[in-house]
């Protein structure tokens, strides 16, 4: 099996898994993977992630032009912008996962740090998440909003819409998206209960030990962290 054939099968397998577990419904959500020649594969418009056909995935060239397959997702601009600003990204997953969408609608969310460091795996797999304003699905303006983040985030919440997450490969992007959704669920479950967050020292330890992006430990928004090395209760709001 060629690399491209393997990637086509992987997109369909992961898409089906996400759909069957209720992480995106109907024909919502889309996936893309960067190819070795600079082009990419993406899921077609109006397709369900649970019923993808490997042969009908959209094959784009390095300039984003359709080479073969069905018409690509209308969310192409947000994928293009995230690839352009995250040179290490090999795949992108965009879902309409319920808890992540719910967090994007709350009035007290910090756009620069939409979810606080609640668990080690959120820090390790996602790092930080930005929130960008609402745009109509498929609106090219969303690409400008993502480019405005200048590659500082691999995970972005689109207000009233859902998460967009980049990873070094498809597996990493899917796992990070799932971790973001679980963290959003925790955020909602603990909302108003003054939960204990990871301390700044604990986040720095994770960054150092797992060789993560240094920017994760240099968050300028101190309210997102607890400063007590023994742990503390702090809402991050």
PyMOL commands that set and color helices and strands:
alter all, ss='L'
color gray80, all
select helices_A, chain A and resi 3-20+49-51+54-56+76-85+98-104+120-125+141-147+170-189+200-209+214-218+222-224
alter helices_A, ss='H'
color red, helices_A
select strands_A, chain A and resi 30-34+40-42+58-60+66-68+91-94+129-132+155-158+162-167
alter strands_A, ss='S'
color yellow, strands_A
deselect
rebuild
show_as cartoon
